[in-house]
């Protein structure tokens, strides 16, 4: 199945690249206990703590479900779920 032609809302050249803002009909958010959440990973280093954040919003339902299953496995719970946002 071919990917549908995207609706471009704004386009701008940045150096040699073309950045485009595309319209999204819906996207999927991973929730923890039915509330949207962020996950921060803190790593210690010689110059202080470094924070990294996990991606928890997806345009593809399969990717969101896979990440939710991984998080439930890592935290040994069933509290991470996928919520659809949009039309």
PyMOL commands that place a pseudoatom at each C-alpha (Angstrom):
pseudoatom trace, name=CA, resn=UNK, resi=1, chain=A, elem=C, hetatm=0, pos=[0.000, 0.000, 0.000]
pseudoatom trace, name=CA, resn=UNK, resi=2, chain=A, elem=C, hetatm=0, pos=[1.436, 3.344, -1.032]
pseudoatom trace, name=CA, resn=UNK, resi=3, chain=A, elem=C, hetatm=0, pos=[1.762, 6.147, 1.438]
pseudoatom trace, name=CA, resn=UNK, resi=4, chain=A, elem=C, hetatm=0, pos=[-0.786, 8.945, 0.752]
pseudoatom trace, name=CA, resn=UNK, resi=5, chain=A, elem=C, hetatm=0, pos=[0.492, 12.273, -0.512]
pseudoatom trace, name=CA, resn=UNK, resi=6, chain=A, elem=C, hetatm=0, pos=[1.089, 14.533, 2.519]
pseudoatom trace, name=CA, resn=UNK, resi=7, chain=A, elem=C, hetatm=0, pos=[-0.467, 17.950, 2.954]
pseudoatom trace, name=CA, resn=UNK, resi=8, chain=A, elem=C, hetatm=0, pos=[2.394, 20.442, 3.388]
pseudoatom trace, name=CA, resn=UNK, resi=9, chain=A, elem=C, hetatm=0, pos=[1.495, 23.249, 5.807]
pseudoatom trace, name=CA, resn=UNK, resi=10, chain=A, elem=C, hetatm=0, pos=[4.844, 25.108, 5.672]
pseudoatom trace, name=CA, resn=UNK, resi=11, chain=A, elem=C, hetatm=0, pos=[8.160, 24.546, 3.893]
pseudoatom trace, name=CA, resn=UNK, resi=12, chain=A, elem=C, hetatm=0, pos=[11.498, 26.228, 4.566]
pseudoatom trace, name=CA, resn=UNK, resi=13, chain=A, elem=C, hetatm=0, pos=[15.009, 25.651, 3.256]
pseudoatom trace, name=CA, resn=UNK, resi=14, chain=A, elem=C, hetatm=0, pos=[17.638, 25.165, 5.954]
pseudoatom trace, name=CA, resn=UNK, resi=15, chain=A, elem=C, hetatm=0, pos=[21.054, 25.013, 4.326]
pseudoatom trace, name=CA, resn=UNK, resi=16, chain=A, elem=C, hetatm=0, pos=[20.838, 22.271, 1.688]
pseudoatom trace, name=CA, resn=UNK, resi=17, chain=A, elem=C, hetatm=0, pos=[17.795, 20.644, 3.323]
pseudoatom trace, name=CA, resn=UNK, resi=18, chain=A, elem=C, hetatm=0, pos=[14.089, 21.296, 2.886]
pseudoatom trace, name=CA, resn=UNK, resi=19, chain=A, elem=C, hetatm=0, pos=[12.121, 21.157, 6.148]
pseudoatom trace, name=CA, resn=UNK, resi=20, chain=A, elem=C, hetatm=0, pos=[8.370, 20.647, 5.765]
pseudoatom trace, name=CA, resn=UNK, resi=21, chain=A, elem=C, hetatm=0, pos=[5.600, 20.791, 8.347]
pseudoatom trace, name=CA, resn=UNK, resi=22, chain=A, elem=C, hetatm=0, pos=[3.047, 18.165, 7.358]
pseudoatom trace, name=CA, resn=UNK, resi=23, chain=A, elem=C, hetatm=0, pos=[-0.562, 17.964, 8.462]
pseudoatom trace, name=CA, resn=UNK, resi=24, chain=A, elem=C, hetatm=0, pos=[-1.221, 14.965, 10.700]
pseudoatom trace, name=CA, resn=UNK, resi=25, chain=A, elem=C, hetatm=0, pos=[-4.745, 13.564, 10.860]
pseudoatom trace, name=CA, resn=UNK, resi=26, chain=A, elem=C, hetatm=0, pos=[-4.021, 11.724, 14.085]
pseudoatom trace, name=CA, resn=UNK, resi=27, chain=A, elem=C, hetatm=0, pos=[-1.154, 10.539, 16.202]
pseudoatom trace, name=CA, resn=UNK, resi=28, chain=A, elem=C, hetatm=0, pos=[-0.655, 8.173, 19.098]
pseudoatom trace, name=CA, resn=UNK, resi=29, chain=A, elem=C, hetatm=0, pos=[0.533, 9.053, 22.601]
pseudoatom trace, name=CA, resn=UNK, resi=30, chain=A, elem=C, hetatm=0, pos=[1.805, 6.591, 25.192]
pseudoatom trace, name=CA, resn=UNK, resi=31, chain=A, elem=C, hetatm=0, pos=[0.095, 7.145, 28.531]
pseudoatom trace, name=CA, resn=UNK, resi=32, chain=A, elem=C, hetatm=0, pos=[0.917, 5.966, 32.039]
pseudoatom trace, name=CA, resn=UNK, resi=33, chain=A, elem=C, hetatm=0, pos=[-2.173, 5.236, 34.150]
pseudoatom trace, name=CA, resn=UNK, resi=34, chain=A, elem=C, hetatm=0, pos=[-4.283, 7.041, 31.508]
pseudoatom trace, name=CA, resn=UNK, resi=35, chain=A, elem=C, hetatm=0, pos=[-2.279, 10.307, 31.716]
pseudoatom trace, name=CA, resn=UNK, resi=36, chain=A, elem=C, hetatm=0, pos=[0.248, 11.462, 29.078]
pseudoatom trace, name=CA, resn=UNK, resi=37, chain=A, elem=C, hetatm=0, pos=[3.768, 10.967, 30.387]
pseudoatom trace, name=CA, resn=UNK, resi=38, chain=A, elem=C, hetatm=0, pos=[7.429, 11.665, 29.697]
pseudoatom trace, name=CA, resn=UNK, resi=39, chain=A, elem=C, hetatm=0, pos=[10.320, 9.367, 30.485]
pseudoatom trace, name=CA, resn=UNK, resi=40, chain=A, elem=C, hetatm=0, pos=[13.658, 10.851, 31.476]
pseudoatom trace, name=CA, resn=UNK, resi=41, chain=A, elem=C, hetatm=0, pos=[16.854, 8.809, 31.664]
pseudoatom trace, name=CA, resn=UNK, resi=42, chain=A, elem=C, hetatm=0, pos=[19.593, 10.316, 33.835]
pseudoatom trace, name=CA, resn=UNK, resi=43, chain=A, elem=C, hetatm=0, pos=[23.197, 9.328, 33.206]
pseudoatom trace, name=CA, resn=UNK, resi=44, chain=A, elem=C, hetatm=0, pos=[26.024, 10.452, 35.445]
pseudoatom trace, name=CA, resn=UNK, resi=45, chain=A, elem=C, hetatm=0, pos=[29.178, 11.883, 33.901]
pseudoatom trace, name=CA, resn=UNK, resi=46, chain=A, elem=C, hetatm=0, pos=[32.290, 13.757, 34.995]
pseudoatom trace, name=CA, resn=UNK, resi=47, chain=A, elem=C, hetatm=0, pos=[30.676, 17.116, 34.174]
pseudoatom trace, name=CA, resn=UNK, resi=48, chain=A, elem=C, hetatm=0, pos=[27.330, 16.372, 35.856]
pseudoatom trace, name=CA, resn=UNK, resi=49, chain=A, elem=C, hetatm=0, pos=[24.161, 14.540, 35.029]
pseudoatom trace, name=CA, resn=UNK, resi=50, chain=A, elem=C, hetatm=0, pos=[23.015, 14.140, 31.431]
pseudoatom trace, name=CA, resn=UNK, resi=51, chain=A, elem=C, hetatm=0, pos=[19.280, 13.812, 30.817]
pseudoatom trace, name=CA, resn=UNK, resi=52, chain=A, elem=C, hetatm=0, pos=[17.796, 11.993, 27.828]
pseudoatom trace, name=CA, resn=UNK, resi=53, chain=A, elem=C, hetatm=0, pos=[14.092, 11.811, 27.056]
pseudoatom trace, name=CA, resn=UNK, resi=54, chain=A, elem=C, hetatm=0, pos=[12.301, 8.896, 25.375]
pseudoatom trace, name=CA, resn=UNK, resi=55, chain=A, elem=C, hetatm=0, pos=[10.016, 9.530, 22.434]
pseudoatom trace, name=CA, resn=UNK, resi=56, chain=A, elem=C, hetatm=0, pos=[6.400, 8.824, 23.432]
pseudoatom trace, name=CA, resn=UNK, resi=57, chain=A, elem=C, hetatm=0, pos=[4.373, 10.239, 20.502]
pseudoatom trace, name=CA, resn=UNK, resi=58, chain=A, elem=C, hetatm=0, pos=[4.090, 8.401, 17.206]
pseudoatom trace, name=CA, resn=UNK, resi=59, chain=A, elem=C, hetatm=0, pos=[2.314, 8.766, 13.860]
pseudoatom trace, name=CA, resn=UNK, resi=60, chain=A, elem=C, hetatm=0, pos=[2.185, 4.989, 13.441]
pseudoatom trace, name=CA, resn=UNK, resi=61, chain=A, elem=C, hetatm=0, pos=[-0.015, 2.834, 15.704]
pseudoatom trace, name=CA, resn=UNK, resi=62, chain=A, elem=C, hetatm=0, pos=[2.270, -0.194, 15.415]
pseudoatom trace, name=CA, resn=UNK, resi=63, chain=A, elem=C, hetatm=0, pos=[5.313, 1.731, 16.653]
pseudoatom trace, name=CA, resn=UNK, resi=64, chain=A, elem=C, hetatm=0, pos=[3.358, 3.160, 19.584]
pseudoatom trace, name=CA, resn=UNK, resi=65, chain=A, elem=C, hetatm=0, pos=[2.049, -0.272, 20.612]
pseudoatom trace, name=CA, resn=UNK, resi=66, chain=A, elem=C, hetatm=0, pos=[5.534, -1.769, 20.424]
pseudoatom trace, name=CA, resn=UNK, resi=67, chain=A, elem=C, hetatm=0, pos=[7.014, 0.972, 22.625]
pseudoatom trace, name=CA, resn=UNK, resi=68, chain=A, elem=C, hetatm=0, pos=[4.175, 0.613, 25.158]
pseudoatom trace, name=CA, resn=UNK, resi=69, chain=A, elem=C, hetatm=0, pos=[4.829, -3.156, 25.365]
pseudoatom trace, name=CA, resn=UNK, resi=70, chain=A, elem=C, hetatm=0, pos=[8.555, -2.519, 25.882]
pseudoatom trace, name=CA, resn=UNK, resi=71, chain=A, elem=C, hetatm=0, pos=[7.867, -0.025, 28.680]
pseudoatom trace, name=CA, resn=UNK, resi=72, chain=A, elem=C, hetatm=0, pos=[5.423, -2.391, 30.397]
pseudoatom trace, name=CA, resn=UNK, resi=73, chain=A, elem=C, hetatm=0, pos=[8.071, -5.120, 30.244]
pseudoatom trace, name=CA, resn=UNK, resi=74, chain=A, elem=C, hetatm=0, pos=[10.833, -2.830, 31.568]
pseudoatom trace, name=CA, resn=UNK, resi=75, chain=A, elem=C, hetatm=0, pos=[8.758, -1.498, 34.485]
pseudoatom trace, name=CA, resn=UNK, resi=76, chain=A, elem=C, hetatm=0, pos=[7.001, -4.852, 35.120]
pseudoatom trace, name=CA, resn=UNK, resi=77, chain=A, elem=C, hetatm=0, pos=[3.493, -3.398, 34.891]
pseudoatom trace, name=CA, resn=UNK, resi=78, chain=A, elem=C, hetatm=0, pos=[0.520, -3.037, 32.534]
pseudoatom trace, name=CA, resn=UNK, resi=79, chain=A, elem=C, hetatm=0, pos=[0.027, 0.700, 33.084]
pseudoatom trace, name=CA, resn=UNK, resi=80, chain=A, elem=C, hetatm=0, pos=[1.439, 1.962, 29.756]
pseudoatom trace, name=CA, resn=UNK, resi=81, chain=A, elem=C, hetatm=0, pos=[-1.220, 2.224, 27.044]
pseudoatom trace, name=CA, resn=UNK, resi=82, chain=A, elem=C, hetatm=0, pos=[-1.644, 3.957, 23.686]
pseudoatom trace, name=CA, resn=UNK, resi=83, chain=A, elem=C, hetatm=0, pos=[-4.121, 6.818, 23.262]
pseudoatom trace, name=CA, resn=UNK, resi=84, chain=A, elem=C, hetatm=0, pos=[-5.228, 8.126, 19.862]
pseudoatom trace, name=CA, resn=UNK, resi=85, chain=A, elem=C, hetatm=0, pos=[-5.258, 11.919, 19.451]
pseudoatom trace, name=CA, resn=UNK, resi=86, chain=A, elem=C, hetatm=0, pos=[-6.863, 13.688, 16.516]
pseudoatom trace, name=CA, resn=UNK, resi=87, chain=A, elem=C, hetatm=0, pos=[-9.666, 12.937, 14.075]
for i in range(1, 87): cmd.bond("trace and resi %d" % i, "trace and resi %d" % (i + 1))
show_as sticks, trace
zoom trace
